[in-house]
């Protein structure tokens, strides 16, 4: 298992990565691309406190996918439980 990078979501105002708010899909993708360039053995964990923050959850998912984190390299948890499709 690789290093886990956590994207935290507690509102619809953005995605938090290392105490920095990323407010768009592009910002999420760019930040994760930089991390991936430094360490290719990374897993992204998107962790939302509530499912009502769907806009920020969507930005985190799409940004992660654009940066190449798909399948087992990207997980989504809402209130501590895996997101059901």
Buried (B, 14 or more C-beta within 10 A) or exposed (E): EEEEBEBBBBBEEBBBBEEEEBEEBEBBBBBBBEBBEEEEEBBBBBBBBEEEBEEBBEBBBBBBBBBBBEEEBBBBBBEEEEBEE
